[in-house]
Amino acid sequence: MAAPDKDLKFPLPNYTRLCFLKNIITNPNIIVGDYTYYDDFEVI
């Protein structure tokens, strides 16, 4: 099984609950790993 693309905001197709934080956080004072993710169970 291949790892998801770390450069995509939403790495899993048709699954918008999970996103990689490194592609969203823009503050240079916040350090986030390449595969650190957030999965929100409340979809708007």
N, CA, C and O atoms as a Maestro MAE file, in Angstrom:
{
 s_m_m2io_version
 :::
 2.0.0
}

f_m_ct {
 s_m_title
 :::
 protein
 m_atom[176] {
  # First column is atom index #
  i_m_mmod_type
  r_m_x_coord
  r_m_y_coord
  r_m_z_coord
  i_m_residue_number
  s_m_chain_name
  s_m_pdb_residue_name
  s_m_pdb_atom_name
  i_m_atomic_number
  :::
  1 25 0.837 -1.173 0.000 1 A "MET " " N  " 7
  2 3 0.000 0.000 0.000 1 A "MET " " CA " 6
  3 2 0.891 1.249 0.000 1 A "MET " " C  " 6
  4 15 1.805 1.366 0.816 1 A "MET " " O  " 8
  5 25 0.626 2.145 -0.891 2 A "ALA " " N  " 7
  6 3 1.404 3.378 -0.992 2 A "ALA " " CA " 6
  7 2 0.883 4.415 0.000 2 A "ALA " " C  " 6
  8 15 -0.302 4.440 0.331 2 A "ALA " " O  " 8
  9 25 1.779 5.256 0.459 3 A "ALA " " N  " 7
  10 3 1.395 6.338 1.380 3 A "ALA " " CA " 6
  11 2 0.663 7.427 0.600 3 A "ALA " " C  " 6
  12 15 0.941 7.623 -0.583 3 A "ALA " " O  " 8
  13 25 -0.265 8.136 1.239 4 A "PRO " " N  " 7
  14 3 -0.950 9.242 0.563 4 A "PRO " " CA " 6
  15 2 0.027 10.369 0.232 4 A "PRO " " C  " 6
  16 15 1.062 10.521 0.881 4 A "PRO " " O  " 8
  17 25 -0.315 11.148 -0.778 5 A "ASP " " N  " 7
  18 3 0.515 12.271 -1.199 5 A "ASP " " CA " 6
  19 2 0.481 13.356 -0.127 5 A "ASP " " C  " 6
  20 15 -0.573 13.932 0.140 5 A "ASP " " O  " 8
  21 25 1.627 13.634 0.484 6 A "LYS " " N  " 7
  22 3 1.699 14.594 1.598 6 A "LYS " " CA " 6
  23 2 1.496 16.033 1.158 6 A "LYS " " C  " 6
  24 15 1.321 16.908 2.005 6 A "LYS " " O  " 8
  25 25 1.512 16.306 -0.145 7 A "ASP " " N  " 7
  26 3 1.353 17.663 -0.649 7 A "ASP " " CA " 6
  27 2 -0.089 18.023 -0.977 7 A "ASP " " C  " 6
  28 15 -0.367 19.156 -1.371 7 A "ASP " " O  " 8
  29 25 -0.998 17.090 -0.823 8 A "LEU " " N  " 7
  30 3 -2.416 17.362 -1.064 8 A "LEU " " CA " 6
  31 2 -3.089 17.777 0.236 8 A "LEU " " C  " 6
  32 15 -2.801 17.217 1.294 8 A "LEU " " O  " 8
  33 25 -3.978 18.749 0.161 9 A "LYS " " N  " 7
  34 3 -4.720 19.176 1.354 9 A "LYS " " CA " 6
  35 2 -5.636 18.049 1.832 9 A "LYS " " C  " 6
  36 15 -5.674 17.741 3.023 9 A "LYS " " O  " 8
  37 25 -6.372 17.438 0.909 10 A "PHE " " N  " 7
  38 3 -7.248 16.305 1.214 10 A "PHE " " CA " 6
  39 2 -6.699 15.093 0.470 10 A "PHE " " C  " 6
  40 15 -6.999 14.920 -0.711 10 A "PHE " " O  " 8
  41 25 -5.896 14.242 1.130 11 A "PRO " " N  " 7
  42 3 -5.178 13.169 0.453 11 A "PRO " " CA " 6
  43 2 -6.033 11.969 0.050 11 A "PRO " " C  " 6
  44 15 -5.627 11.190 -0.812 11 A "PRO " " O  " 8
  45 25 -7.187 11.809 0.646 12 A "LEU " " N  " 7
  46 3 -8.032 10.665 0.314 12 A "LEU " " CA " 6
  47 2 -9.178 11.114 -0.587 12 A "LEU " " C  " 6
  48 15 -9.937 12.007 -0.212 12 A "LEU " " O  " 8
  49 25 -9.316 10.519 -1.756 13 A "PRO " " N  " 7
  50 3 -10.386 10.941 -2.669 13 A "PRO " " CA " 6
  51 2 -11.772 10.723 -2.063 13 A "PRO " " C  " 6
  52 15 -12.031 9.705 -1.423 13 A "PRO " " O  " 8
  53 25 -12.648 11.690 -2.277 14 A "ASN " " N  " 7
  54 3 -14.040 11.634 -1.811 14 A "ASN " " CA " 6
  55 2 -14.167 11.544 -0.291 14 A "ASN " " C  " 6
  56 15 -15.167 11.036 0.217 14 A "ASN " " O  " 8
  57 25 -13.177 12.027 0.427 15 A "TYR " " N  " 7
  58 3 -13.201 12.008 1.891 15 A "TYR " " CA " 6
  59 2 -12.673 13.355 2.377 15 A "TYR " " C  " 6
  60 15 -11.469 13.517 2.572 15 A "TYR " " O  " 8
  61 25 -13.568 14.317 2.571 16 A "THR " " N  " 7
  62 3 -13.159 15.678 2.906 16 A "THR " " CA " 6
  63 2 -13.066 15.942 4.405 16 A "THR " " C  " 6
  64 15 -12.809 17.075 4.811 16 A "THR " " O  " 8
  65 25 -13.268 14.935 5.224 17 A "ARG " " N  " 7
  66 3 -13.142 15.109 6.671 17 A "ARG " " CA " 6
  67 2 -11.687 15.146 7.113 17 A "ARG " " C  " 6
  68 15 -11.365 15.809 8.098 17 A "ARG " " O  " 8
  69 25 -10.812 14.457 6.416 18 A "LEU " " N  " 7
  70 3 -9.419 14.330 6.814 18 A "LEU " " CA " 6
  71 2 -8.543 15.232 5.960 18 A "LEU " " C  " 6
  72 15 -8.650 15.220 4.733 18 A "LEU " " O  " 8
  73 25 -7.669 16.022 6.602 19 A "CYS " " N  " 7
  74 3 -6.745 16.873 5.845 19 A "CYS " " CA " 6
  75 2 -5.386 16.877 6.537 19 A "CYS " " C  " 6
  76 15 -5.286 16.677 7.748 19 A "CYS " " O  " 8
  77 25 -4.351 17.108 5.746 20 A "PHE " " N  " 7
  78 3 -3.004 17.244 6.284 20 A "PHE " " CA " 6
  79 2 -2.804 18.683 6.739 20 A "PHE " " C  " 6
  80 15 -3.017 19.615 5.964 20 A "PHE " " O  " 8
  81 25 -2.400 18.868 7.983 21 A "LEU " " N  " 7
  82 3 -2.285 20.197 8.570 21 A "LEU " " CA " 6
  83 2 -1.164 21.033 7.965 21 A "LEU " " C  " 6
  84 15 -1.269 22.259 7.919 21 A "LEU " " O  " 8
  85 25 -0.097 20.396 7.502 22 A "LYS " " N  " 7
  86 3 1.035 21.155 6.955 22 A "LYS " " CA " 6
  87 2 0.631 21.970 5.728 22 A "LYS " " C  " 6
  88 15 1.254 22.991 5.435 22 A "LYS " " O  " 8
  89 25 -0.401 21.531 5.009 23 A "ASN " " N  " 7
  90 3 -0.858 22.236 3.817 23 A "ASN " " CA " 6
  91 2 -1.856 23.345 4.141 23 A "ASN " " C  " 6
  92 15 -2.287 24.065 3.240 23 A "ASN " " O  " 8
  93 25 -2.225 23.492 5.393 24 A "ILE " " N  " 7
  94 3 -3.205 24.497 5.800 24 A "ILE " " CA " 6
  95 2 -2.581 25.577 6.679 24 A "ILE " " C  " 6
  96 15 -2.893 26.757 6.523 24 A "ILE " " O  " 8
  97 25 -1.708 25.188 7.596 25 A "ILE " " N  " 7
  98 3 -1.103 26.129 8.535 25 A "ILE " " CA " 6
  99 2 -0.030 26.946 7.813 25 A "ILE " " C  " 6
  100 15 0.877 26.389 7.194 25 A "ILE " " O  " 8
  101 25 -0.146 28.275 7.901 26 A "THR " " N  " 7
  102 3 0.795 29.151 7.205 26 A "THR " " CA " 6
  103 2 1.694 29.935 8.152 26 A "THR " " C  " 6
  104 15 2.607 30.620 7.691 26 A "THR " " O  " 8
  105 25 1.470 29.858 9.432 27 A "ASN " " N  " 7
  106 3 2.289 30.573 10.406 27 A "ASN " " CA " 6
  107 2 3.662 29.905 10.506 27 A "ASN " " C  " 6
  108 15 3.738 28.720 10.830 27 A "ASN " " O  " 8
  109 25 4.751 30.636 10.236 28 A "PRO " " N  " 7
  110 3 6.082 30.024 10.272 28 A "PRO " " CA " 6
  111 2 6.535 29.635 11.685 28 A "PRO " " C  " 6
  112 15 7.519 28.910 11.834 28 A "PRO " " O  " 8
  113 25 5.842 30.098 12.708 29 A "ASN " " N  " 7
  114 3 6.198 29.751 14.084 29 A "ASN " " CA " 6
  115 2 5.591 28.427 14.531 29 A "ASN " " C  " 6
  116 15 5.894 27.948 15.624 29 A "ASN " " O  " 8
  117 25 4.748 27.837 13.711 30 A "ILE " " N  " 7
  118 3 4.114 26.559 14.034 30 A "ILE " " CA " 6
  119 2 4.760 25.475 13.177 30 A "ILE " " C  " 6
  120 15 4.746 25.551 11.948 30 A "ILE " " O  " 8
  121 25 5.324 24.467 13.834 31 A "ILE " " N  " 7
  122 3 5.986 23.363 13.134 31 A "ILE " " CA " 6
  123 2 5.049 22.168 13.122 31 A "ILE " " C  " 6
  124 15 4.565 21.729 14.166 31 A "ILE " " O  " 8
  125 25 4.798 21.643 11.918 32 A "VAL " " N  " 7
  126 3 3.892 20.502 11.749 32 A "VAL " " CA " 6
  127 2 4.601 19.458 10.889 32 A "VAL " " C  " 6
  128 15 5.270 19.805 9.916 32 A "VAL " " O  " 8
  129 25 4.457 18.199 11.240 33 A "GLY " " N  " 7
  130 3 5.056 17.125 10.454 33 A "GLY " " CA " 6
  131 2 4.354 16.930 9.117 33 A "GLY " " C  " 6
  132 15 3.223 17.380 8.926 33 A "GLY " " O  " 8
  133 25 5.029 16.261 8.200 34 A "ASP " " N  " 7
  134 3 4.487 16.048 6.856 34 A "ASP " " CA " 6
  135 2 3.168 15.282 6.866 34 A "ASP " " C  " 6
  136 15 2.277 15.581 6.072 34 A "ASP " " O  " 8
  137 25 3.034 14.313 7.741 35 A "TYR " " N  " 7
  138 3 1.840 13.460 7.742 35 A "TYR " " CA " 6
  139 2 0.944 13.695 8.960 35 A "TYR " " C  " 6
  140 15 0.159 12.819 9.322 35 A "TYR " " O  " 8
  141 25 1.052 14.858 9.591 36 A "THR " " N  " 7
  142 3 0.158 15.197 10.700 36 A "THR " " CA " 6
  143 2 -1.193 15.575 10.109 36 A "THR " " C  " 6
  144 15 -1.281 16.425 9.224 36 A "THR " " O  " 8
  145 25 -2.237 14.939 10.605 37 A "TYR " " N  " 7
  146 3 -3.556 15.156 10.006 37 A "TYR " " CA " 6
  147 2 -4.598 15.519 11.046 37 A "TYR " " C  " 6
  148 15 -4.392 15.364 12.250 37 A "TYR " " O  " 8
  149 25 -5.713 16.004 10.550 38 A "TYR " " N  " 7
  150 3 -6.872 16.314 11.381 38 A "TYR " " CA " 6
  151 2 -8.074 15.674 10.726 38 A "TYR " " C  " 6
  152 15 -8.287 15.823 9.523 38 A "TYR " " O  " 8
  153 25 -8.856 14.963 11.510 39 A "ASP " " N  " 7
  154 3 -10.070 14.312 11.014 39 A "ASP " " CA " 6
  155 2 -11.237 14.872 11.818 39 A "ASP " " C  " 6
  156 15 -11.361 14.609 13.014 39 A "ASP " " O  " 8
  157 25 -12.094 15.648 11.151 40 A "ASP " " N  " 7
  158 3 -13.224 16.305 11.800 40 A "ASP " " CA " 6
  159 2 -14.483 15.465 11.592 40 A "ASP " " C  " 6
  160 15 -14.914 15.267 10.456 40 A "ASP " " O  " 8
  161 25 -15.062 14.981 12.658 41 A "PHE " " N  " 7
  162 3 -16.242 14.145 12.542 41 A "PHE " " CA " 6
  163 2 -17.503 14.956 12.301 41 A "PHE " " C  " 6
  164 15 -18.538 14.389 11.950 41 A "PHE " " O  " 8
  165 25 -17.442 16.284 12.481 42 A "GLU " " N  " 7
  166 3 -18.587 17.149 12.199 42 A "GLU " " CA " 6
  167 2 -18.402 17.792 10.835 42 A "GLU " " C  " 6
  168 15 -17.694 18.791 10.711 42 A "GLU " " O  " 8
  169 25 -19.015 17.245 9.842 43 A "VAL " " N  " 7
  170 3 -18.906 17.778 8.491 43 A "VAL " " CA " 6
  171 2 -19.962 18.854 8.309 43 A "VAL " " C  " 6
  172 15 -21.141 18.634 8.584 43 A "VAL " " O  " 8
  173 25 -19.532 20.014 7.847 44 A "ILE " " N  " 7
  174 3 -20.470 21.127 7.656 44 A "ILE " " CA " 6
  175 2 -21.161 20.993 6.317 44 A "ILE " " C  " 6
  176 15 -21.990 21.831 5.964 44 A "ILE " " O  " 8
  :::
 }
 m_bond[175] {
  # First column is bond index #
  i_m_from
  i_m_to
  i_m_order
  :::
  1 1 2 1
  2 2 3 1
  3 3 4 2
  4 3 5 1
  5 5 6 1
  6 6 7 1
  7 7 8 2
  8 7 9 1
  9 9 10 1
  10 10 11 1
  11 11 12 2
  12 11 13 1
  13 13 14 1
  14 14 15 1
  15 15 16 2
  16 15 17 1
  17 17 18 1
  18 18 19 1
  19 19 20 2
  20 19 21 1
  21 21 22 1
  22 22 23 1
  23 23 24 2
  24 23 25 1
  25 25 26 1
  26 26 27 1
  27 27 28 2
  28 27 29 1
  29 29 30 1
  30 30 31 1
  31 31 32 2
  32 31 33 1
  33 33 34 1
  34 34 35 1
  35 35 36 2
  36 35 37 1
  37 37 38 1
  38 38 39 1
  39 39 40 2
  40 39 41 1
  41 41 42 1
  42 42 43 1
  43 43 44 2
  44 43 45 1
  45 45 46 1
  46 46 47 1
  47 47 48 2
  48 47 49 1
  49 49 50 1
  50 50 51 1
  51 51 52 2
  52 51 53 1
  53 53 54 1
  54 54 55 1
  55 55 56 2
  56 55 57 1
  57 57 58 1
  58 58 59 1
  59 59 60 2
  60 59 61 1
  61 61 62 1
  62 62 63 1
  63 63 64 2
  64 63 65 1
  65 65 66 1
  66 66 67 1
  67 67 68 2
  68 67 69 1
  69 69 70 1
  70 70 71 1
  71 71 72 2
  72 71 73 1
  73 73 74 1
  74 74 75 1
  75 75 76 2
  76 75 77 1
  77 77 78 1
  78 78 79 1
  79 79 80 2
  80 79 81 1
  81 81 82 1
  82 82 83 1
  83 83 84 2
  84 83 85 1
  85 85 86 1
  86 86 87 1
  87 87 88 2
  88 87 89 1
  89 89 90 1
  90 90 91 1
  91 91 92 2
  92 91 93 1
  93 93 94 1
  94 94 95 1
  95 95 96 2
  96 95 97 1
  97 97 98 1
  98 98 99 1
  99 99 100 2
  100 99 101 1
  101 101 102 1
  102 102 103 1
  103 103 104 2
  104 103 105 1
  105 105 106 1
  106 106 107 1
  107 107 108 2
  108 107 109 1
  109 109 110 1
  110 110 111 1
  111 111 112 2
  112 111 113 1
  113 113 114 1
  114 114 115 1
  115 115 116 2
  116 115 117 1
  117 117 118 1
  118 118 119 1
  119 119 120 2
  120 119 121 1
  121 121 122 1
  122 122 123 1
  123 123 124 2
  124 123 125 1
  125 125 126 1
  126 126 127 1
  127 127 128 2
  128 127 129 1
  129 129 130 1
  130 130 131 1
  131 131 132 2
  132 131 133 1
  133 133 134 1
  134 134 135 1
  135 135 136 2
  136 135 137 1
  137 137 138 1
  138 138 139 1
  139 139 140 2
  140 139 141 1
  141 141 142 1
  142 142 143 1
  143 143 144 2
  144 143 145 1
  145 145 146 1
  146 146 147 1
  147 147 148 2
  148 147 149 1
  149 149 150 1
  150 150 151 1
  151 151 152 2
  152 151 153 1
  153 153 154 1
  154 154 155 1
  155 155 156 2
  156 155 157 1
  157 157 158 1
  158 158 159 1
  159 159 160 2
  160 159 161 1
  161 161 162 1
  162 162 163 1
  163 163 164 2
  164 163 165 1
  165 165 166 1
  166 166 167 1
  167 167 168 2
  168 167 169 1
  169 169 170 1
  170 170 171 1
  171 171 172 2
  172 171 173 1
  173 173 174 1
  174 174 175 1
  175 175 176 2
  :::
 }
}
